[in-house]
Amino acid sequence: MGNETTLVICFGIITIIATVAGLHYRDSLCCLMCRSLVGAWSTTAVIAVKMRMDRA
């Protein structure tokens, strides 16, 4: 195996590792955003119900 082949293989492995790490990081951010939005929506719904109960 030549020097160039070794470099190409190493670069390919590093690229695959970086891609998997990037996808995992993006997926984690997406989950965090979804949880935050659901939490905010739930809190808003609870506040709206309490306001309606106070008016009655």
C-alpha positions in Angstrom: 0.0 0.0 0.0 1.4 3.4 -1.0 1.6 6.6 1.0 -1.2 8.2 -1.1 -3.5 5.2 -0.5 -3.0 5.4 3.3 -3.8 9.1 3.2 -7.0 8.6 1.2 -8.1 5.8 3.7 -7.4 8.0 6.7 -9.2 11.0 5.2 -12.2 8.8 4.4 -12.4 7.4 7.9 -12.1 10.9 9.4 -14.8 12.1 7.0 -17.2 9.3 8.1 -16.5 10.0 11.8 -17.1 13.7 11.3 -20.3 13.1 9.4 -21.8 10.8 12.0 -20.8 13.2 14.8 -22.5 16.1 12.9 -25.7 14.1 12.3 -25.8 13.2 16.0 -25.3 16.8 17.1 -27.9 18.1 14.7 -30.4 15.4 15.8 -29.7 16.3 19.4 -30.4 20.0 18.7 -33.6 19.1 16.9 -34.8 17.1 19.9 -33.9 19.9 22.2 -35.8 22.4 20.1 -38.9 20.2 19.9 -38.9 19.6 23.6 -38.6 23.3 24.2 -41.5 24.1 21.9 -43.7 21.5 23.4 -42.9 22.7 26.9 -43.6 26.3 26.0 -46.9 25.3 24.3 -47.9 23.3 27.3 -47.2 26.2 29.7 -49.1 28.6 27.5 -52.1 26.2 27.5 -52.1 25.9 31.3 -51.9 29.7 31.7 -54.8 30.1 29.2 -57.0 27.6 31.2 -56.2 29.3 34.5 -57.1 32.7 33.0 -60.5 31.3 31.8 -61.1 29.8 35.3 -60.4 33.1 37.0 -62.9 35.0 34.8 -65.7 32.5 35.6 
